[in-house]
């Protein structure tokens, strides 16, 4: 990545965030995370209360990149074919024809994903990992960009199915939008007559240009010292007495993908340790399984990561010490 390319990437990234920010008010940090996940070809899990703007975020992102967006309301009776699509026999032609499901979109909002059965949840695993759906032995690509924004409700756990660790690991990041501040709430209420605010979002970039940004972000340089730093942080989470399952190698790779996009969004063609510290919680916290006794004592994934960052010296810190 050249300086000129890095400058273009940062400028375009800011325009994307600002455009969605006209609808999702006061949540630039969350919007930046969402676009970072998209450009790292990852997926986002939002755990939040109802009515915080999760649907608006997904629709606004889809409109901003001139892509399509579909919403799937997950319920206990939802079938895998309701997500991926189904093969139907056409009597006129005498052939089977594949009818695409709602998973075929640039951005897919999987609303209340934990309300669907594990079998239906598993229908997302292949497409989230490989960007394709296989039906009756035939693979169908969902195209680029492709991103799943899944939501789960932290309350009303009756009738829900907890996401297994293997599926949580498929999400590049987990975060929450949260309620807006007082000033933003007043602005939202003032425009409450327009119930579909995302329809006013104007496109900023084409899906083809987004694919170029994805490829460009992959060329951001990561020094061996930073790679070693990430590896040590991951090992620290695995060695902690409070964890049953720490960050895997796949989790470490996910963080590298994310920090490359983060560096490029700031106009840099190289990654700094500060990029790692900034995104470690969003990328790693949901991948850590806490020991039950430690969890009862109030230990969280975020605390495990904070402890790792405090204990493992970053590359520049080692240089200063030397």
C-alpha positions in Angstrom: 0.0 0.0 0.0 1.4 3.4 -1.0 1.0 6.6 0.9 -1.5 7.8 -1.7 -3.5 4.6 -1.4 -3.5 4.9 2.4 -4.7 8.5 2.2 -7.5 7.5 -0.2 -8.5 4.6 2.0 -8.7 6.8 5.1 -10.7 9.5 3.4 -13.2 7.0 1.9 -13.5 5.2 5.3 -14.3 8.4 7.0 -17.0 9.2 4.4 -18.6 5.8 4.9 -18.7 6.3 8.7 -20.0 9.8 8.4 -22.7 8.8 6.0 -24.1 6.1 8.3 -23.7 8.5 11.2 -26.4 10.7 9.7 -28.9 8.0 10.7 -27.2 6.1 13.6 -26.5 9.2 15.7 -23.7 9.5 18.2 -22.3 6.0 17.5 -19.3 6.6 15.3 -17.2 4.2 17.3 -19.6 1.3 16.7 -20.0 2.3 13.0 -16.2 2.3 12.6 -16.1 -1.2 14.1 -18.8 -2.4 11.7 -17.0 -1.1 8.6 -13.7 -2.5 10.0 -15.4 -5.9 10.2 -16.8 -5.5 6.7 -13.4 -4.5 5.1 -11.7 -7.4 7.0 -14.3 -9.7 5.4 -15.6 -10.5 8.9 -19.0 -10.5 10.6 -20.4 -8.6 13.6 -22.3 -9.8 16.6 -24.4 -7.2 18.4 -25.7 -8.0 21.9 -28.1 -5.2 22.8 -31.5 -4.4 24.1 -34.4 -3.9 21.6 -34.8 -0.5 19.9 -31.2 0.6 19.9 -30.8 1.0 16.1 -29.4 -2.4 15.0 -31.6 -2.7 12.0 -30.9 1.0 11.0 -27.2 0.3 11.2 -27.4 -2.7 8.8 -29.7 -1.0 6.3 -27.7 2.2 6.3 -24.5 0.3 5.7 -26.1 -1.5 2.8 -27.3 1.7 1.3 -24.0 3.4 1.7 -22.1 0.8 -0.3 -24.8 0.5 -3.0 -25.4 -3.1 -1.9 -28.4 -5.2 -1.0 -29.5 -5.9 2.6 -31.9 -8.5 3.9 -33.3 -9.1 7.4 -33.9 -12.6 8.7 -36.0 -12.8 11.8 -34.8 -15.9 13.6 -37.5 -17.9 15.3 -37.7 -21.4 16.8 -39.5 -22.7 13.7 -37.1 -21.2 11.1 -35.6 -23.9 8.9 -32.1 -23.9 7.3 -33.6 -23.7 3.9 -35.4 -20.5 4.9 -32.0 -19.0 5.3 -29.9 -20.5 2.5 -32.6 -21.1 -0.2 -34.1 -24.3 -1.7 -34.0 -26.3 -4.9 -37.4 -26.5 -6.6 -38.4 -28.8 -9.4 -39.7 -26.8 -12.5 -42.3 -28.9 -14.3 -42.1 -26.8 -17.4 -38.4 -27.4 -18.0 -38.1 -30.7 -16.2 -35.1 -29.4 -14.2 -34.4 -28.4 -10.6 -34.0 -24.7 -10.1 -32.3 -23.1 -7.1 -34.2 -20.3 -5.4 -31.8 -18.1 -3.4 -32.6 -17.4 0.2 -32.2 -14.1 2.1 -28.6 -14.9 2.9 -27.7 -13.8 -0.6 -27.1 -10.1 0.1 -24.3 -7.6 0.8 -25.4 -7.2 4.4 -27.6 -9.7 6.2 -29.2 -8.8 9.5 -29.7 -12.0 11.5 -32.1 -10.7 14.1 -32.2 -12.5 17.4 -30.0 -15.3 16.1 -30.1 -17.1 19.4 -33.9 -17.8 19.1 -33.4 -20.2 16.2 -32.5 -23.9 16.7 -28.9 -25.0 16.6 -29.6 -26.7 13.2 -30.7 -23.4 11.7 -27.8 -21.5 13.3 -25.4 -24.0 11.8 -26.7 -23.1 8.3 -24.8 -19.9 8.7 -21.4 -21.5 9.5 -20.4 -22.3 5.9 -21.4 -19.1 4.3 -19.9 -17.0 7.1 -16.5 -18.8 6.8 -16.3 -19.4 3.0 -18.7 -16.9 1.4 -20.7 -19.6 -0.3 -23.8 -21.8 0.2 -23.8 -25.5 -0.8 -27.3 -26.9 -1.7 -27.6 -30.4 -3.0 -23.9 -30.5 -3.6 -23.8 -27.4 -5.7 -21.9 -24.3 -4.3 -23.3 -20.8 -4.8 -21.2 -17.8 -4.0 -22.8 -14.9 -2.1 -20.4 -12.4 -3.7 -18.4 -9.5 -2.2 -18.8 -7.7 0.0 -20.7 -10.0 2.3 -21.3 -9.4 6.0 -23.6 -10.9 8.6 -24.7 -8.6 11.4 -26.3 -10.8 14.0 -28.1 -9.6 17.1 -29.0 -11.3 20.3 -31.0 -10.0 23.2 -29.3 -10.0 26.6 -32.7 -10.3 28.3 -35.7 -12.7 27.8 -33.4 -15.7 27.6 -36.4 -18.1 27.8 -36.8 -20.0 24.6 -33.3 -19.1 23.3 -30.4 -21.3 22.2 -27.0 -20.1 23.4 -24.5 -19.7 20.5 -21.9 -22.5 20.7 -18.2 -21.4 21.0 -17.5 -22.7 17.5 -20.1 -20.3 16.0 -19.1 -17.4 18.2 -15.6 -17.8 16.8 -17.0 -17.1 13.3 -17.8 -13.6 14.3 -14.9 -11.2 13.8 -16.2 -8.8 16.5 -18.8 -8.5 19.2 -20.0 -5.2 20.5 -23.1 -3.3 21.4 -24.7 -0.1 20.2 -26.2 1.1 23.4 -28.7 3.9 24.0 -27.9 7.3 22.5 -27.0 10.3 24.6 -29.6 12.9 25.6 -28.8 15.3 22.7 -28.9 12.5 20.1 -32.2 11.2 21.6 -33.8 14.6 21.2 -32.7 14.7 17.5 -34.1 11.2 17.0 -37.4 12.1 18.5 -37.6 15.3 16.4 -37.4 13.1 13.3 -39.7 10.4 14.5 -42.2 11.1 11.8 -39.8 9.3 9.4 -39.8 5.8 10.7 -37.5 4.5 8.0 -34.6 7.0 8.3 -32.2 4.6 6.6 -34.1 5.1 3.3 -32.7 8.7 3.2 -29.1 7.4 3.1 -27.3 8.2 -0.2 -24.8 5.7 -1.6 -21.1 6.7 -1.2 -19.3 3.9 -2.9 -20.0 0.9 -5.1 -19.6 -2.7 -4.0 -16.8 -3.1 -6.5 -14.8 -0.3 -4.8 -15.5 -1.9 -1.4 -13.9 -5.1 -2.8 -10.9 -3.0 -3.9 -10.6 -1.6 -0.3 -10.8 -5.1 1.1 -7.9 -6.2 -1.2 -5.9 -3.0 -0.4 -6.3 -3.5 3.4 -4.8 -6.9 3.1 -1.5 -5.4 1.8 -0.9 -3.3 5.0 2.4 -4.3 6.5 2.6 -6.0 9.9 6.0 -6.2 11.4 7.3 -9.4 12.9 7.5 -7.7 16.3 3.8 -6.9 16.2 2.9 -10.5 15.1 5.0 -11.8 18.1 3.1 -9.3 20.4 -0.3 -10.6 19.2 0.9 -14.2 19.7 2.1 -13.5 23.2 -1.2 -11.8 24.1 -3.1 -14.8 22.8 -0.9 -17.2 24.8 -1.5 -15.1 27.9 -5.3 -15.5 27.6 -4.9 -19.3 27.2 -2.5 -19.5 30.2 -4.7 -17.5 32.6 -6.0 -19.4 35.6 -9.4 -17.8 35.0 -10.0 -19.2 31.5 -11.2 -22.5 30.3 -10.6 -21.6 26.7 -8.4 -18.7 25.6 -7.9 -17.1 22.2 -7.2 -19.6 19.4 -4.8 -19.1 16.4 -7.9 -18.3 14.3 -8.7 -15.6 16.8 -5.2 -14.2 16.5 -5.5 -14.2 12.7 -8.8 -12.4 13.0 -7.2 -9.6 15.0 -4.4 -9.2 12.5 -7.0 -8.8 9.7 -8.9 -6.2 11.8 -5.9 -4.1 12.7 -4.8 -4.0 9.1 -8.1 -2.3 8.2 -7.8 -0.1 11.3 -4.3 1.1 10.3 -5.4 1.8 6.8 -8.5 3.8 8.0 -6.0 6.1 9.8 -4.0 6.7 6.7 -1.1 4.3 7.6 0.3 1.4 5.5 1.7 -0.3 8.6 0.3 -1.6 11.9 1.2 -0.2 15.3 0.9 -2.0 18.7 -1.7 0.6 19.6 -4.0 -0.7 16.8 -3.8 -4.1 18.5 -4.6 -2.7 22.0 -7.6 -0.7 20.5 -9.3 -3.7 18.9 -8.3 -6.6 21.1 -11.5 -6.5 23.2 -13.9 -6.3 20.3 -12.2 -9.1 18.5 -11.3 -11.4 21.3 -13.6 -11.0 24.4 -16.4 -13.2 23.0 -13.9 -16.0 22.1 -12.8 -16.5 25.7 -14.6 -19.0 27.9 -14.3 -18.0 31.6 -13.9 -20.6 34.3 -17.3 -20.8 36.1 -15.8 -19.9 39.5 -14.0 -17.0 38.1 -17.1 -15.9 36.2 -19.1 -16.0 39.4 -16.4 -13.7 40.9 -17.0 -11.1 38.2 -14.2 -12.0 35.8 -15.0 -11.1 32.2 -13.3 -11.6 28.8 -12.6 -7.9 28.7 -10.8 -8.1 32.1 -8.7 -11.1 30.8 -7.6 -9.1 27.8 -6.8 -6.0 29.9 -4.7 -8.1 32.1 -2.8 -9.6 29.1 -2.2 -6.1 27.7 -0.9 -4.9 31.1 1.4 -7.9 31.5 2.8 -8.3 28.0 5.1 -5.4 27.0 4.4 -3.9 23.5 7.3 -3.8 21.0 7.9 0.0 21.5 7.9 -0.5 25.3 10.7 -3.0 24.9 12.7 -0.6 22.7 12.3 2.1 25.4 13.4 -0.3 28.1 16.4 -1.2 26.1 
